[in-house]
């Protein structure tokens, strides 16, 4: 029996493919962390202060450290996951990792760079993104609007504003340009998929997709618990 379509804006096969990619990264990260925890030399002083301040044992601290390292790897994969999901929406082209841009939509005249969180990118890199946008809008993408997308926003708010990063070397912000913008993830999903609550729909669908791939049914209560995290972020 054919499975019910989980999202209105992309096919199930694309959703499941991109979810499975992240799950593989998570599995490999767990294996690598177990095998290579001490390859980069664990700071014994940091471990001592952190463990004693939390009143936990070294074994408990090591579990936390493994979890932290896995999370770091996973967060990088989540950024690519959103790029892949958005690039699977009809009309959008995923330009893949390594390109100056992440996404483009020629019909709607939009280009975008996608980051997982508002603090993923350092200030000097934001300047480079702005400069790349400006150059592209002056050449190959004349008449387009460029979006710097922060999937997880700062301060639980929506925004779609001119992107004017600060140049610390010159103590000056880049010039305001209405066609170079910064936008939160919820707003960009709404824009890209023409679905006001598209990002929330994706989040609600994920436990089902993950459960299907892992062949591990997800408890309804667990899904509701995680949904509370989503509501706090947006």
N, C-alpha and C positions, 0 to 999 in steps of 0.2 A: 504493500500500500504506500502510495506516494506521501511523503511527509509534508505537513502544512507549512506554507511559506512563513518563515519567522519574521522577516523584515519586508517592508513594502518597497524599499529603495534598492536592494541588491538581492541577487539570487542566493538560495540556500547553499549551493555548491561553492560559491565564492566565500560566503561567511564561514562555512566549515573548513575550507582550505586555509583561510587566514588564521582561524582559531587554532587549528592543528599546528601551524607553524610556531605559534607562541608556546604551545604546550611542549613541543619538542625542545625549544630553547630552554624552558623551565626544567625539563627532565635532564638535559645535558648539563645545565648549570649546577644542579644538585649533585650529579656525579662528579663533575670537575671540582666542586668545592670540597667534597669528601676526600678526593685524591690529592688536591693541590693546596690545601689550606695554608700550609707553611712555606710554600714556594716563594712568596713575597715577604717572608719574615714578619710574623705577628709582633707588633710592638708590645713588649712585656710590661712596660710602664703604663701604657694606656689600658691594657687588660687589668692590671692591678687596681688602678684608680677606679675604673668603670665597675668592675666586679664588686669591690668593697663598698663603693658608694651605693650600689643597688642591694647590697647584702645578699649576694648570690655566690655560688661556688664557681670555681674555674670551669667545671664541666658545663654548668648552665650558661656561663659567659660564652664559651666556645659555640654552643648551640645558637646563641644570639648572633655571634659573628658570622657563622655559616649562613644564617637566614639573611643577614644584612648583605652579604656578598651575592647571594642568589637574587635578592631584590634589585640590586644595582644592575645586574645583567638583564633581569626581566624588564625593568623600566625602559632600557634601551630598545628591547624588542616590542614593547607596547607602542612606542612612538612609530615604529615601522608598521605595526598592526593597523593603527589609525590611517596611516598613509595608504596602506593596501585596501582597507575598507572603503575609504573615500574614493580611491582610484577605481573601484569596482562599480561605482554608481554610473549609470548610463550617461554618456557625454563627457565623462572625466577620463583623463589619461594619467596613469601613474608613471612618472618619469624615472622611477627606480632610484636606489641609493647610489650616490656618487655624482648625480646631476646637480647643477646649481639650483634647480627647482625640484619640488616634489610632485606637484600636480599642475595640470592645465586643463582648461575647458575652452576650446576655441570658439564654440557657438556663443557662449555667454561672456567671452572675453575676460576670463579670470585665470590668474596664476597664483600658486600658493607654496609656501614653505611651512611644513608641519612639525611642531615640537610637542612633546608629551606634556610639559608643564611650564608654567610661567617663568620658573627659575632654571630651566634646563640650559639656556644659552647665556654665556657671559656677555658683559657689556660690549667688549671689543668685537665679538662675533656678530652682535646685533647690528653694529655699524656696517660690517661687511655685508650682511644680508640686505640692509637698506641700499647700500651702494650697488649691489648686484641687481636688485629690483629696479633701481633708477636706470641703470644701463640697459636692462632688458626692455623696459617700457619705452626707451628712446630708440631702440633698434628693432629686435625681432617681435616684440609684443606691443607695438604702438596701439593705443586705444584700449588697452587692457587695464584691469585693476589688479594690483598685487596684494595678497594677504599673508601676513605673518601670523600663523595660527598657534595659539597656546591652548591645547586641549583642556588641561586643568588650569583654571583661571586663578588669579590672585584675589582673595577676599570674597569668594562666593558671589560674584556679580557678572553680568553680561556686559560686553563692550564690543564696539566696532568703531574704532577711532583712527585718525591719522597716526601712523607709526613714526615717531620722532625720537629715536634712541639718542642717548647722550654720548658724545665723544669726550672721554675723560682726558685725553691728551690736550684737547683744545678748550676744555671746559665749556663746551657749546653743544647744543642739540642740532641734529640734522634738520634741514628745512622742511616745513610742513608741506605735504603733498597729498591731496585728497585721494589720489589713486594708489598710494602706498599706505596700507592700513594694518592695524593689529586687531585681532578678533579672538574671542574665547571659543572653545571647542563646541559648546552647545549652540552658539549662534552660527558657527561655520557649518555644522552638520545640517542645521535648518536651511541655510543658504544652499549648500551643495546638493542636498537630497530633496529639497522642497517639502520637508516635513518638520513642522515646528518642534516636535519632541523627538526628532530622529536619534539623537544621542542617547536619550533615555530608553527608547525602544531597543537600541542596540544593547544597552546594559542589561535590560530585562531578558533579552534573548540569549545572552551569553551563557547563563547557567544551564539552559537547555542544550545548547550546542556543545558545551564542555562535557556535560553528562553523557550525551550521545557518543561523543568521540572516545571518552574514557570508559564507556559502558558502565557508568556509575550514576544511577539516578540521583538527582539533587533534591534535597528536602525543600519543600515550599517555604518553611520557616527560615531556612538558611538564605534563600533568595531575598526574603523580606529584610533580613538583618543586613545584608550587603546593600540593599537598596537605600537603607538609611545613610550609608556612607556617601552614596551618590547625591542624595538630597543635601547633605552637608557641604559637598563640594560645589554645588550649583544653586 
